Amino acid sequence: MTDLADRRGVNTTVYQPAEDSGLLAKAAVSRVSGRVLEVGTGSGWVSEQLVRKTDADVVASDLNPHACRQAAERAAALRQEGERGFQVVRGNLVSPFRDDSFDAVAFNPPYLPADPDAERDDWMETALTGGEDGRAVIDPFLDAVGRVLKPDGEALLLVSSLSGYDDVLDRAEANGFSHEVVVQESYPFETLTVLALK
Ligand SMILES: C[S@@+](CC[C@H](N)C(=O)[O-])C[C@H]1O[C@@H](n2cnc3c(N)ncnc32)[C@H](O)[C@@H]1O
């Protein structure tokens, strides 16, 4: 188990909001409107911020059924308060969704390079690690997200220096995206950046 994984609550089945979640929410709240998808919603906290702080119509998805349940409970609690709530869909990346259907797609992906000495086979591993180089989920996301974006839509992707910032940019460019840095913060272990990809 890595120190970073340790700090991020490996004893739960659902990733709980951390500094990366906060950074993605901050970036997304400043930019999104219309129909917005949050991929890999985890607890649903980022989607909740989008509902509370923007007028976007939010859809949240995750591969992890426990995350979908927790996010759906959060959406239900929002509706109880009289807020709009958000829809929750279980699925792999953007595969459940139609072409050209979102104005924005936000994703805080699993990005830690896997530690071969501390491999786990659970949902927290799915939330945290992206294979040997940290990009095992980021790369297919970059290859697929353009399909579900409307022509003027943009993807907001959280990128850590731990998963190779330049490699992520190269893959985004190879998929026809230009990029803009929306927000960037440095921490003791890593620098986190939210990229807007158009
Ligand atoms: C780092 S967590 C982020 C959770 C939440 N968005 C946040 O910022 O607090 C990554 C999330 O992506 C989900 N995930 C991993 N691979 C996925 C995939 N292929 N398709 C959809 N979700 C995936 C994980 O289950 C996890 O909930």
PDBQT file of the ligand as one rigid body, heavy atoms in Angstrom, charges set to zero:
ROOT
HETATM    1  C1  LIG A 201     -10.116   9.105  -8.092  1.00  0.00    +0.000 C 
HETATM    2  S1  LIG A 201     -11.756   8.485  -7.982  1.00  0.00    +0.000 S 
HETATM    3  C2  LIG A 201     -12.678  10.000  -8.147  1.00  0.00    +0.000 C 
HETATM    4  C3  LIG A 201     -14.029   9.967  -7.463  1.00  0.00    +0.000 C 
HETATM    5  C4  LIG A 201     -14.786  11.312  -7.474  1.00  0.00    +0.000 C 
HETATM    6  N1  LIG A 201     -15.054  11.774  -8.806  1.00  0.00    +0.000 N 
HETATM    7  C5  LIG A 201     -14.003  12.366  -6.738  1.00  0.00    +0.000 C 
HETATM    8  O1  LIG A 201     -13.387  13.204  -7.402  1.00  0.00    +0.000 OA
HETATM    9  O2  LIG A 201     -13.997  12.346  -5.500  1.00  0.00    +0.000 OA
HETATM   10  C6  LIG A 201     -11.948   7.687  -9.559  1.00  0.00    +0.000 C 
HETATM   11  C7  LIG A 201     -13.332   7.084  -9.816  1.00  0.00    +0.000 C 
HETATM   12  O3  LIG A 201     -13.360   6.554 -11.150  1.00  0.00    +0.000 OA
HETATM   13  C8  LIG A 201     -14.051   5.308 -11.134  1.00  0.00    +0.000 C 
HETATM   14  N2  LIG A 201     -13.615   4.536 -12.303  1.00  0.00    +0.000 N 
HETATM   15  C9  LIG A 201     -12.453   3.852 -12.470  1.00  0.00    +0.000 A 
HETATM   16  N3  LIG A 201     -12.405   3.291 -13.680  1.00  0.00    +0.000 NA
HETATM   17  C10 LIG A 201     -13.569   3.627 -14.308  1.00  0.00    +0.000 A 
HETATM   18  C11 LIG A 201     -14.122   3.339 -15.586  1.00  0.00    +0.000 A 
HETATM   19  N4  LIG A 201     -13.457   2.597 -16.483  1.00  0.00    +0.000 N 
HETATM   20  N5  LIG A 201     -15.349   3.828 -15.898  1.00  0.00    +0.000 NA
HETATM   21  C12 LIG A 201     -16.032   4.585 -14.983  1.00  0.00    +0.000 A 
HETATM   22  N6  LIG A 201     -15.564   4.892 -13.752  1.00  0.00    +0.000 NA
HETATM   23  C13 LIG A 201     -14.348   4.418 -13.420  1.00  0.00    +0.000 A 
HETATM   24  C14 LIG A 201     -13.702   4.687  -9.809  1.00  0.00    +0.000 C 
HETATM   25  O4  LIG A 201     -14.615   3.690  -9.424  1.00  0.00    +0.000 OA
HETATM   26  C15 LIG A 201     -13.700   5.931  -8.892  1.00  0.00    +0.000 C 
HETATM   27  O5  LIG A 201     -14.971   6.138  -8.334  1.00  0.00    +0.000 OA
ENDROOT
TORSDOF 0
